[in-house]
Amino acid sequence: MLRVIPLTLAILISGAAMAASDPQAGDDLATCRDRQAEVQARATACDNLLNADKVAGKDKGIALSVRGNTLINKRDYVRAIEVLSMAVDLDPDNVVTLNLRGLAYERRGQDDLAMADYNLALQKRPTYGVPYNNRGVIQLRRGALQSALDDFNLSIKYTPKFLLGWTNRARVRTLMKDYGGAIADFAEAEKIDPAAPQIAGNRCITFGLMGKYDQAFADCGGLIAKQPKNVFALNNRADISMLKGDLDAALKDYNVAIQINPNNVRAHSGRGQIYERKKDLAQARADYRAAAYSLTRFDEFDVARARAVAQERLAALTPQVPAGATGRRVALVVGNGDYKNVHALPNPPRDAKLIAGVLRDIGFQTVISVSDLTRDKFFEALQAFAAEAEKADWAVVYYAGHGFEIGGVNYLVPVDAKLAADRDAETQAVALEQVIAAVGAARKVRLVMLDACRDNPFAPAMQRTLSLKLVDKGFSNIEPGAGFMVVYAAKHGETAMDGDGGADSPFATALAREIKVPKVEIRKLFDIIRDDVWSATKREQQPFSYGSPPGREDFYFVAGK
């Protein structure tokens, strides 16, 4: 990783002391102001003041800044931006708050807004080292290595004890092939915190590129021994094994990384290269698709390079269209209802059967219709469908069942999922990215329809970790790549209905009716379905579409005469 944001970020103290009306408020104010206070104690004190409305002016700005930092650590970037913007309004000169808001913007993938906040913070305090580091990270992600190096130099100059400035500069120096300079920077970082994981995690790549494989494996291996689920270190060790020519060792590490995080771009891209070398082209294409179409708000430099490799190799390995082979349409229809560990859903298998029948009736050449899938069976179905999509002009997925967002990732839920904790979603559920990857090989229309925006049935008993925001209902909004269309049965953050008295869901009912109407272009079609569902549910459910098919051609489920 380029950067591990520390849980404690200094909050600038400004403004006169506020007289407390009671001892508890006075204690909370002192703790809230104290940048050396224990993290959770400070956050609690600031929240107490805000909740009781016992703080104003610049002190309120400090309290909001602390709350904003907490929200960033929980990955709730939207609320963090709202809270930090209020703090900026109260104290426009608080450069730490500006830097924090820039960080929240950056995590949202809004780099231009992040850069504006970093620049403003540096304009107000040119000797503040942290924004230089954060600005350098964006420059690095954009591939502007010299600009990144300049910013990391300034970060080190003004904040020489800031470890991330040293490790990030070492990273840039490695990319610029200044290996000696990089090793020297890692040595300086060790003086600050010899146990910092980003030192060994990044230095193993530097040693590997130098051909010092024993030292590289010692660094990565030592970190993995301490943190077995450190996917960054696993990928780095796999990359070193690839450099050395040990494909089996690399494959082992990529497999572990994917088991921990099934959407990891670097692991899929690397594993695809191994399978390509082993002449298993079907599996190579599957991995390249997973890397090429995974949804991320932004790509760090190494992730962007891995995705670019995957996209290039996928294009090279995708079968060419046979002469005259046009108009082939395929679909995967999934209805999950027989859940083992939460309440069952009677409608999804019936909805899936309805939609599968309609798709066959209107001429889809292949319709794979499956119900009540375990996670393993779900992935098998996606892999089989992806092979069909490679030979098709249209690839369509319809899913009905439980589905929701956890930690910024949208998941579809297999019937065997237990999800005792929010972190279990990565290993027990199926991320939307995997479904999008399965339709990615189609030549024209790549459509995913999700009749799954329901309440999270696991939420009442699910253990909530500090690092993830848990969402109780619905999906989060997404930005699919060009040429992809994703349709939710209910708008992001809202829930979809199952249908009453044995009836099909409102979305499935409208979909099955409207796609049979001739000469309705696909974009218009889903506008009509949205209006139908909105009306049928008495304005309680509103479908929503994200992305679109290619813009230079019209597409029809039923073309008409």
C-alpha positions in Angstrom: 0.0 0.0 0.0 1.2 3.5 -0.7 -0.1 4.8 2.6 -1.6 3.6 5.9 -3.4 6.5 7.4 -2.7 6.6 11.1 -5.7 6.6 13.4 -4.4 9.7 15.1 -4.1 12.8 13.0 -3.2 16.1 14.8 -6.1 18.5 15.1 -5.0 22.1 15.1 -6.0 23.8 18.4 -7.3 27.3 17.9 -9.6 29.8 19.5 -10.1 30.9 23.1 -11.1 28.5 25.9 -14.8 27.9 26.3 -16.1 28.1 29.8 -17.8 24.8 30.7 -21.1 25.0 32.5 -20.5 21.7 34.3 -17.4 19.5 35.2 -18.2 16.8 32.7 -18.4 19.4 29.8 -15.1 20.9 31.0 -13.4 17.5 31.0 -14.8 16.6 27.6 -13.6 19.9 26.2 -10.1 19.5 27.5 -10.0 15.9 26.1 -11.4 17.0 22.8 -8.8 19.7 22.5 -6.0 17.4 23.5 -4.2 16.1 20.4 -2.2 13.7 22.6 -5.3 12.1 24.1 -6.1 8.5 23.4 -7.9 8.2 20.1 -11.2 6.7 21.3 -11.3 8.8 24.4 -10.9 12.0 22.3 -13.5 10.9 19.8 -16.0 10.2 22.6 -15.3 13.5 24.3 -15.9 15.4 21.1 -19.0 13.5 20.3 -20.4 14.2 23.8 -19.9 17.9 23.3 -21.5 17.9 19.8 -24.4 15.7 20.9 -25.1 17.9 23.9 -24.6 21.1 21.8 -22.1 22.4 24.4 -19.5 23.6 22.0 -19.3 26.5 19.5 -17.1 28.4 17.2 -13.6 27.1 16.6 -13.9 24.5 19.4 -16.9 23.1 17.6 -14.7 23.0 14.5 -12.2 21.0 16.3 -14.8 18.5 17.6 -16.3 18.2 14.0 -12.8 17.6 12.7 -12.2 14.8 15.1 -15.6 13.3 14.2 -14.7 13.6 10.5 -11.4 11.7 11.1 -13.4 8.9 12.8 -15.8 8.7 9.8 -12.8 8.5 7.4 -11.4 5.5 9.5 -14.9 3.9 9.2 -14.8 4.5 5.4 -18.0 6.6 5.6 -16.5 9.2 3.3 -19.8 10.9 2.3 -20.6 11.8 5.9 -17.0 12.7 6.6 -17.0 15.3 3.9 -20.3 16.7 5.2 -18.9 17.0 8.8 -15.5 18.3 7.7 -17.2 20.9 5.5 -19.1 22.2 8.5 -15.8 22.3 10.4 -14.1 24.3 7.6 -17.0 26.8 7.7 -16.5 27.3 11.4 -12.7 27.7 11.1 -11.5 28.2 7.5 -7.9 28.5 8.6 -7.7 25.1 10.2 -5.3 23.4 7.8 -5.6 20.0 9.5 -9.3 20.0 8.8 -8.7 21.0 5.2 -6.2 18.1 4.8 -8.7 15.7 6.3 -11.4 16.7 3.9 -9.0 16.4 1.1 -8.3 12.8 2.2 -12.0 12.1 2.3 -12.4 13.4 -1.2 -9.5 11.4 -2.3 -10.9 8.2 -0.8 -14.2 9.0 -2.7 -12.2 9.1 -5.9 -12.6 12.9 -6.3 -9.0 13.7 -6.8 -9.5 17.2 -8.2 -11.4 18.3 -5.0 -8.8 16.6 -2.9 -6.0 18.5 -4.6 -7.9 21.7 -4.1 -8.0 21.1 -0.4 -4.4 20.0 -0.1 -3.3 23.1 -2.1 -5.4 25.4 0.1 -4.0 23.9 3.3 -0.4 24.4 1.9 -1.3 28.0 0.8 -2.3 28.7 4.4 0.7 26.8 5.9 3.5 26.1 3.4 5.5 24.2 6.1 2.8 21.6 6.7 4.3 18.3 5.6 1.3 16.0 5.5 -0.6 17.6 2.6 2.6 17.4 0.5 2.6 13.7 1.1 -1.1 13.3 0.3 -0.7 15.4 -2.9 2.3 13.3 -3.8 0.2 10.2 -3.6 -2.2 11.5 -6.2 0.7 12.6 -8.4 2.1 9.1 -8.2 -1.3 7.6 -9.0 -1.4 9.8 -12.1 2.0 8.6 -13.1 3.7 12.0 -12.6 6.8 10.6 -10.9 8.9 13.7 -10.8 6.0 15.8 -9.3 5.4 13.1 -6.8 9.1 13.0 -5.9 9.1 16.8 -5.4 6.1 16.6 -3.0 7.6 13.8 -1.0 10.8 15.7 -0.7 8.9 18.7 0.8 6.9 16.4 3.1 10.2 15.0 4.5 11.7 18.5 4.7 8.9 20.0 6.8 7.9 16.8 8.7 11.0 14.7 8.9 9.4 12.3 11.5 6.4 11.5 9.2 7.1 7.9 8.3 4.9 7.9 5.2 6.9 10.6 3.5 10.0 8.4 3.6 8.2 5.2 2.5 6.4 6.9 -0.3 9.6 8.6 -1.5 11.2 5.2 -1.5 8.4 3.9 -3.6 8.9 6.6 -6.2 12.6 6.1 -6.2 12.1 2.4 -6.8 9.9 3.2 -9.8 12.6 5.6 -11.1 15.2 2.8 -10.6 17.0 4.8 -7.9 17.3 1.6 -5.8 20.1 2.9 -3.6 18.1 6.0 -2.7 15.0 3.9 -2.0 16.9 1.6 0.4 18.3 4.6 2.1 14.8 6.0 2.6 13.6 2.7 4.0 16.4 2.9 6.5 15.3 6.3 7.6 11.8 5.1 8.0 13.0 2.3 10.2 14.5 4.9 12.6 11.0 6.3 13.1 9.2 2.9 13.4 11.1 -0.2 12.7 7.9 -2.3 12.9 5.9 -0.3 10.3 4.5 -2.8 7.9 4.8 -0.5 4.8 8.6 -0.7 5.1 9.0 -4.4 4.6 6.0 -4.6 2.3 7.4 -2.0 -0.1 11.1 -2.8 0.3 10.6 -6.4 -0.8 9.7 -5.0 -4.3 12.8 -2.8 -4.3 15.0 -5.8 -3.4 13.3 -8.0 -6.0 13.9 -5.5 -8.8 17.5 -5.3 -7.7 17.7 -9.1 -8.1 18.3 -9.6 -4.3 15.6 -12.3 -4.0 16.6 -13.6 -0.6 16.3 -10.2 1.0 13.0 -9.6 -0.9 11.5 -12.8 0.3 12.7 -12.2 3.8 10.9 -8.9 3.9 7.6 -10.1 2.4 7.7 -13.4 4.2 8.3 -11.8 7.6 5.4 -9.4 7.1 3.1 -12.2 5.9 4.1 -14.3 9.0 2.9 -11.4 11.2 -0.1 -10.5 9.0 -1.3 -13.6 7.1 -4.2 -11.7 5.4 -2.0 -8.8 4.2 -3.0 -9.0 0.5 -0.6 -6.3 -0.5 2.3 -8.3 0.9 1.0 -11.5 -0.7 0.8 -9.8 -4.1 4.3 -8.4 -3.7 5.7 -11.8 -2.9 3.9 -13.3 -5.8 5.3 -10.6 -8.1 8.8 -11.3 -6.8 8.3 -15.1 -7.5 7.2 -14.2 -11.0 10.4 -12.1 -11.5 12.4 -15.1 -10.3 10.5 -17.4 -12.6 8.9 -19.5 -9.9 5.3 -19.6 -11.3 4.0 -22.2 -8.8 5.0 -20.1 -5.8 3.5 -17.0 -7.4 0.3 -18.9 -8.1 0.0 -20.0 -4.6 0.2 -16.5 -3.2 -2.2 -15.1 -5.8 -4.7 -17.8 -4.9 -4.5 -16.9 -1.2 -4.9 -13.2 -2.0 -8.0 -13.9 -4.1 -9.4 -16.2 -1.4 -9.1 -13.3 1.0 -10.3 -10.6 -1.4 -12.0 -12.1 -4.5 -12.0 -8.7 -6.2 -8.3 -8.0 -6.0 -7.1 -6.5 -9.3 -3.4 -7.3 -8.9 -4.0 -10.9 -7.9 -6.3 -11.6 -10.8 -4.0 -9.9 -13.3 -1.0 -11.8 -12.0 -2.8 -15.1 -11.9 -4.1 -14.5 -15.4 -0.5 -14.1 -16.6 0.5 -17.4 -15.0 -2.5 -19.3 -16.6 -1.7 -17.7 -19.9 1.9 -19.0 -19.7 0.5 -22.4 -18.7 -1.8 -22.3 -21.8 -5.0 -22.4 -19.7 -6.5 -19.6 -21.8 -10.1 -19.9 -20.5 -8.9 -19.4 -16.9 -6.5 -16.6 -18.0 -9.4 -14.7 -19.6 -11.6 -15.2 -16.5 -8.9 -13.7 -14.3 -8.2 -10.8 -16.8 -11.9 -10.0 -16.9 -12.1 -10.0 -13.1 -9.1 -7.5 -13.0 -10.4 -5.4 -15.9 -13.9 -4.8 -14.7 -13.5 -4.7 -10.9 -15.2 -1.5 -9.6 -12.9 0.7 -7.6 -13.2 4.4 -6.8 -9.6 4.9 -7.9 -6.5 2.7 -8.7 -3.3 3.1 -6.8 -0.2 3.1 -9.1 0.5 -0.7 -8.9 -3.2 -1.5 -9.3 -3.5 0.7 -12.4 -0.6 -1.1 -14.0 -2.1 -4.5 -13.2 -5.4 -3.5 -14.6 -3.8 -2.2 -17.8 -2.0 -5.5 -18.3 -5.3 -7.4 -17.8 -7.1 -5.2 -20.3 -4.4 -5.6 -22.9 -4.1 -9.4 -22.5 -7.9 -9.8 -22.4 -8.2 -8.0 -25.7 -5.5 -10.2 -27.2 -7.0 -13.4 -26.0 -10.7 -12.7 -26.6 -11.9 -14.9 -29.5 -12.5 -12.9 -32.7 -16.1 -12.7 -34.0 -16.7 -15.3 -36.8 -17.8 -13.9 -40.1 -21.6 -13.4 -40.1 -22.0 -14.2 -36.4 -24.1 -11.4 -35.1 -27.0 -11.0 -32.7 -26.3 -13.8 -30.3 -27.8 -13.1 -26.9 -27.2 -15.1 -23.7 -28.5 -14.7 -20.1 -27.8 -16.0 -16.6 -30.8 -15.9 -14.3 -30.4 -16.6 -10.6 -33.1 -16.8 -8.0 -31.8 -17.3 -4.4 -34.6 -17.9 -1.8 -33.8 -21.0 0.3 -31.4 -19.3 2.7 -30.1 -21.5 5.5 -29.1 -19.0 8.1 -31.6 -16.2 7.7 -35.2 -16.0 6.7 -36.0 -17.5 3.3 -37.4 -15.5 0.4 -40.2 -17.3 -1.4 -40.3 -15.1 -4.5 -36.8 -15.1 -6.0 -36.9 -18.6 -7.5 -40.3 -17.9 -8.9 -39.2 -14.5 -10.3 -36.2 -16.0 -11.8 -38.3 -18.7 -13.5 -40.6 -16.0 -14.9 -37.7 -13.9 -16.3 -35.9 -16.9 -17.8 -39.0 -18.0 -19.6 -39.6 -14.5 -21.1 -35.9 -14.3 -22.3 -36.3 -17.6 -24.0 -39.6 -16.5 -25.6 -38.0 -13.4 -27.1 -35.2 -15.3 -28.7 -32.2 -15.5 -26.3 -30.2 -18.4 -27.7 -28.8 -19.4 -24.3 -30.5 -18.9 -20.9 -28.8 -20.5 -17.9 -31.4 -20.6 -15.1 -30.3 -21.6 -11.6 -31.8 -21.2 -8.1 -30.6 -21.4 -4.5 -26.9 -21.3 -5.2 -24.2 -21.8 -2.6 -21.2 -19.5 -3.0 -19.2 -22.2 -4.8 -22.1 -23.0 -7.1 -22.6 -19.2 -7.7 -19.0 -18.8 -8.9 -19.3 -22.0 -11.1 -22.4 -20.5 -12.7 -20.6 -17.2 -13.3 -17.6 -18.9 -14.9 -19.8 -21.0 -17.2 -21.8 -18.0 -18.2 -18.6 -15.9 -18.9 -17.6 -18.5 -21.4 -21.0 -18.1 -23.1 -20.6 -14.3 -23.0 -17.4 -14.4 -24.9 -19.3 -15.7 -27.9 -22.2 -13.3 -27.6 -23.3 -9.8 -28.6 -25.6 -9.5 -25.5 -24.8 -10.8 -22.0 -27.5 -10.3 -19.5 -27.7 -11.3 -15.8 -30.8 -11.2 -13.7 -30.4 -11.9 -10.0 -33.2 -12.1 -7.3 -32.4 -12.7 -3.7 -30.7 -11.1 -0.7 -28.2 -8.4 -1.6 -26.8 -5.3 0.2 -23.7 -3.1 0.6 -21.0 -3.5 3.3 -17.9 -1.4 3.5 -18.6 0.3 0.1 -18.8 -3.0 -1.7 -22.1 -4.4 -3.1 -22.7 -8.1 -2.4 -25.1 -10.8 -3.7 -25.7 -13.4 -1.0 -25.5 -17.2 -1.6 -27.9 -19.4 0.3 -25.1 -20.8 2.6 -23.8 -17.5 3.8 -23.5 -17.0 7.6 -22.0 -13.5 7.8 -21.4 -13.4 11.6 -19.3 -10.3 11.0 -19.3 -7.7 8.4 -15.7 -8.7 7.3 -17.1 -12.2 6.4 -18.8 -10.7 3.3 -15.5 -10.9 1.3 -15.2 -14.7 1.8 -18.9 -15.7 2.0 -20.8 -13.5 -0.4 -20.3 -12.7 -4.1 -19.3 -9.1 -5.0 -21.1 -7.3 -7.8 -17.8 -6.9 -9.5 -17.6 -10.6 -10.2 -21.0 -10.5 -11.9 -20.0 -7.5 -14.0 -16.8 -9.3 -15.0 -18.9 -12.2 -16.2 -20.8 -10.1 -18.7 -17.7 -8.2 -19.7 -16.7 -10.3 -22.6 -19.9 -9.6 -24.6 -19.3 -7.5 -27.7 -22.2 -5.0 -27.4 -24.8 -5.1 -24.5 -23.5 -5.9 -21.0 -26.5 -5.7 -18.7 -26.9 -6.7 -15.0 -30.3 -6.5 -13.3 -30.5 -6.8 -9.5 -33.9 -7.5 -7.9 -32.0 -7.7 -4.6 -32.1 -4.4 -2.8 -33.5 -5.7 0.4 -32.9 -5.2 4.1 -29.8 -6.8 5.3 -31.2 -9.8 7.3 -27.8 -10.4 8.9 -27.5 -6.9 10.3 -29.2 -7.4 13.7 -26.7 -10.1 14.8 -23.7 -9.1 12.6 -20.6 -8.1 14.4 -19.5 -4.6 13.3 -15.8 -3.9 12.9 -14.2 -0.5 13.4 -12.9 -0.4 9.8 -16.1 -0.9 7.9 -19.3 1.0 7.6 -22.3 -1.5 7.8 -25.3 -0.7 5.7 -28.6 -2.1 6.9 -30.5 -1.8 3.6 -30.0 -1.6 -0.1 -27.0 -1.2 -2.4 -24.7 1.7 -2.8 -24.5 3.7 -6.0 -21.9 2.6 -8.6 -20.2 3.9 -11.7 -19.8 1.0 -14.1 -17.3 1.2 -17.0 -18.2 2.3 -20.5 -20.6 0.0 -22.2 -22.0 -1.5 -19.0 -25.5 -1.1 -17.7 -26.5 -2.0 -14.1 -30.2 -1.8 -13.1 -31.2 -1.9 -9.4 -34.8 -2.8 -8.6 -34.6 0.0 -6.0 -32.5 3.1 -6.0 -29.3 3.0 -4.0 -29.9 3.0 -0.2 -33.5 1.9 -0.7 -35.2 -1.5 -0.5 -37.2 -3.5 -3.1 -40.4 -5.4 -2.4 -40.9 -9.1 -2.8 -44.5 -9.0 -3.9 -47.6 -9.9 -1.9 -49.6 -13.0 -1.6 -47.5 -15.2 -3.9 -47.3 -12.5 -6.6 -44.0 -11.9 -8.4 -42.0 -8.9 -7.3 -43.0 -5.5 -8.7 -39.7 -5.2 -10.6 -39.9 -8.8 -12.1 -43.6 -8.2 -13.1 -42.8 -5.0 -14.9 -39.7 -6.3 -16.5 -41.4 -9.5 -17.8 -44.2 -7.4 -19.3 -42.2 -4.6 -20.8 -39.3 -6.5 -22.5 -41.9 -8.2 -24.7 -43.0 -4.9 -26.2 -41.5 -4.5 -29.7 -39.3 -1.6 -30.7 -38.6 -0.1 -27.3 -34.9 0.9 -27.0 -33.2 -0.5 -23.9 -32.6 2.9 -22.2 -36.2 3.9 -22.7 -37.4 0.5 -21.6 -35.9 0.8 -18.1 -37.3 4.3 -17.8 -40.7 2.8 -18.4 -40.1 0.0 -16.0 -39.0 2.5 -13.4 -42.3 4.4 -13.8 -44.4 1.2 -13.7 -42.8 0.0 -10.5 -43.0 3.5 -8.9 -46.7 3.6 -9.7 -47.4 -0.1 -8.7 -45.7 0.4 -5.3 -47.5 3.7 -4.6 -44.2 5.5 -4.8 -42.4 3.2 -2.3 -39.9 1.7 -4.8 -38.1 3.3 -7.6 -35.7 1.3 -9.8 -32.5 3.0 -10.9 -30.1 2.5 -13.8 -26.4 3.1 -13.8 -24.2 3.3 -16.9 -25.5 2.5 -20.4 -24.8 0.4 -23.4 -22.7 1.8 -26.2 -24.0 5.1 -27.4 -23.8 4.9 -31.2 -26.3 2.1 -31.6 -29.9 1.4 -30.5 -30.6 -1.9 -28.7 -34.0 -3.7 -28.4 -35.1 -6.8 -26.6 -37.7 -7.2 -29.3 -36.8 -5.4 -32.5 -40.2 -5.6 -34.2 -40.7 -5.3 -37.9 
